[in-house]
């Protein structure tokens, strides 16, 4: 039978997983809406991540209660401290997703053929991010398997590296079109800026994966 302390720890981890799943689902729905050109759906998806701040605040408060009520061992203390760092990253991911979908909605509403085509080409980044979300969730769910979480962290890093290559190719195409387009330079520049900010989502997931490893095995946070 689990002690109250063990139950509290597991409950915190479950809450973290649920919060990541909210963000992962929004990110996946956003991809589908952009693929279909459904800009109205983007606005609805943004509403689904509003609860994230409340979720992370509860997690942080529960961790503080664990510190106050119990005396965590070193390995458990690492895990709780890591979650405090992770909730901060989740709040930033929520902001990144919200801003990205809002910006893509405004860009697609302009109904510029070239811009819409560039957005479609950029969605390979979103697919990598979806893969990274799935692997991040799996890391939490297989937390006790050191080899598994290390392998998943490597796979997340690979997805992250892919996005750099995708963006580099896209940037080259957009800059070329920018030089040809009369009066559209600012719109193309903004598009690149918004897509570059979208890269921060997978960047933060990569950071979270390293914090999970720290929580499990120690090292540098």
Secondary structure, 3 states (H helix, E strand, C coil): CCCHHHHHHHHHHHHHHHHHHHHHHHHHHHHHHHHHCCHHHHHHHHHCCCCHHHHHHHHHHHHHHHHHHCCCCHHHHHHHHHHHHHHHHHHHHHHHHHHHHHHHHHHHHCCCHHHHHHHHHHHHHHHHHHHHHHHHHHHHHCCCCHHHHHHHHHHHHHHHHHHHHHHHHHHHHHHHHHHHCCCCHHHHHHHHHHHHHHHHHHHHHHHHHHHHHHHHHCCCC
